[in-house]
Amino acid sequence: MRTKLGSGNFIFVGSSTDMWSKEVPDIWITEVLEYTRKFPDNTYLFQTKNPIRFLEFVDYFGLNSVLGVTIETNRDYKVTKAPEPTKRWADFTLAVGYGFRKMVSIEPIMDFDLGDFVYLLKAIGPEFVSIGADSKGHNLPEPSPAKLKELISELEKFTEVKIKKNLNRIKKSDGSK
């Protein structure tokens, strides 16, 4: 909060944490949002697995905000303490009903039901979707290379798709685990 953020920058705020987690005090979030408003010529990405909390701070977001949600699948694998993916989707659609720019992160991608997953993502209307794989060796259920290719093809019909380098492991695999 001592850094001059300059202008014309795209800044992923809290890129290594989830500042919207229920454990983060409101005052911390408010202070961060107020600080970003001092540098209105930047674009700020705020991403979470707890998007319902965005609603508490709607009045603090500038028009230069991009709100993002992590949705790794449409299935509930119960591998995280975060709300299940379909709850995140529902909460996010409420939070972004205020006209904010939107993005979705699918990382780490887990196996999914193609039609249902694409429907959820399309309904959000994201400016872009970022896709990455599990790079920490958690042995998560992952889609086959063919299924991943289908997902990317479907997403490209309505949004920009950003592929993270760690996704190459799945794209190049033969599907065996």
PyMOL commands that set and color helices and strands:
alter all, ss='L'
color gray80, all
select helices_A, chain A and resi 26-36+51-60+85-98+114-124+145-155+165-172
alter helices_A, ss='H'
color red, helices_A
select strands_A, chain A and resi 10-12+43-48+65-70+101-106+128-131+160-163
alter strands_A, ss='S'
color yellow, strands_A
deselect
rebuild
show_as cartoon
